[in-house]
Amino acid sequence: MKILVSGSSGFIGFHLIKELLNAGHEVVGFDNHNDYYNPDLKLKRLTLLSSKKFTFYELDLNNILINDQDFDLAINLAAQAGVRVPAEKDYLYETTNIEGFNSFCNFCAKRNIKKIIYASSSSVYSDINEGKFDEVNTPLKPKSKYGKSKIANELHASELAKLDDLSMVGLRFFSVYGPFGRPDMAYYAFAQAIKNKHTVTLNNEGNMYRDMTYIDDIIQGVLGAINYAANPKNIYKNEIFNLGNDAPIKTKYMLNTIEKYLGKKAIIQQCKTNNENLKTHANITKAKNLLGYEPRVSFDEGIERFLDWYKYYENI
Ligand SMILES: NC(=O)c1ccc[n+]([C@@H]2O[C@H](COP(=O)([O-])OP(=O)(O)OC[C@H]3O[C@@H](n4cnc5c(N)ncnc54)[C@H](O)[C@@H]3O)[C@@H](O)[C@H]2O)c1
């Protein structure tokens, strides 16, 4: 297949394209290489994607100047990710996540791309008293502007799928982690702070739970979504799936595991936050049934793989 991927130098984009190229697909990717986190990491990922079957453009989601034609499928991963963007930059949730996704869909319409997969997030949910987040029965009351922007994407996708003969698939990713991961996420930030003897900001005394999902499992889920979207039975649909691990981890446990591995104690500063969920926990039955999704990597195994990479990357 010939596949268009936005956010191609991002964490998930990089791992996905590596897999797509291995499987023999042709990929056109683009990314604006912004400085939300160190762009050197984005450049490093891009360098590792070098292949005759991969074409890269440095450009913005709101201005997609690409002449390539005949795409079979498009995947939107470009976004202002994370819930903790400073107030002076939180307009990006509107301009990148909402307007940018609309621009991506307009580009797909111009190129007659009928199958679109897009990144949503566990942040569309808010805390529930018990049980797991379920695509159908859990109410969507996001605590953050980020979560709201992802709901806007899902609603837009539903409208488009109804109007046109499109096959849309929204993937609600749950705390994805692994090698070449995102430095703004807790597991990576904890490792950095411990290594540099900086203070670790620990929200809500480390008593939050995250359904940490290893990158290789997520990529298997996206590949399942590609097959799902490619099935002609699934036109006129905007189908949404949780991709999580169904095994939440306490953030205090995450921090202790990283301390043990690096052989150093963290300097902790306690902090309270109210725009994040206390617990995320994915019900993944739908993804198992319809995408063949089956997460295999436990947190202990996955965090060790991340830390092995981190030590190598940081020359520790
Ligand atoms: N990693 C996770 O845990 C997680 C969880 C839930 C949802 N998601 C979603 O998955 C997608 C990929 O996340 P990621 O972890 O790879 O994040 P990432 O920040 O590493 O990747 C996003 C990429 O998009 C690019 N980008 C941002 N704005 C752009 C713009 N206006 N034009 C072009 N490129 C732009 C960035 O430079 C970056 O390389 C995002 O939509 C994110 O919201 C990720």
The ligand as a Gaussian input file, in Angstrom:
#p B3LYP/6-31G(d) Opt

LIG

0 1
 N        2.304000       8.819000      23.180000
 C        1.178000       8.703000      23.848000
 O        1.154000       8.204000      24.983000
 C       -0.130000       9.158000      23.257000
 C       -1.298000       8.921000      24.012000
 C       -2.516000       9.334000      23.487000
 C       -2.565000       9.938000      22.232000
 N       -1.423000      10.156000      21.540000
 C       -1.537000      10.804000      20.240000
 O       -0.802000      10.059000      19.284000
 C       -0.228000      10.937000      18.302000
 C        1.265000      10.713000      18.227000
 O        1.811000      10.964000      19.527000
 P        3.363000      10.853000      19.838000
 O        3.477000      10.334000      21.223000
 O        4.074000      10.193000      18.721000
 O        3.731000      12.413000      19.890000
 P        4.951000      13.201000      19.241000
 O        4.846000      14.593000      19.772000
 O        6.208000      12.467000      19.456000
 O        4.594000      13.160000      17.702000
 C        3.786000      14.126000      17.069000
 C        4.584000      14.684000      15.890000
 O        3.748000      15.628000      15.227000
 C        4.537000      16.738000      14.844000
 N        3.661000      17.904000      14.745000
 C        3.084000      18.585000      15.757000
 N        2.374000      19.622000      15.269000
 C        2.497000      19.563000      13.919000
 C        1.995000      20.359000      12.865000
 N        1.221000      21.431000      13.107000
 N        2.317000      20.036000      11.595000
 C        3.120000      18.955000      11.336000
 N        3.636000      18.169000      12.303000
 C        3.325000      18.474000      13.576000
 C        5.578000      16.886000      15.941000
 O        6.735000      17.574000      15.483000
 C        5.839000      15.442000      16.340000
 O        6.986000      14.928000      15.682000
 C       -0.641000      12.336000      18.711000
 O       -1.805000      12.677000      18.007000
 C       -0.951000      12.206000      20.192000
 O       -1.881000      13.181000      20.617000
 C       -0.206000       9.779000      22.020000

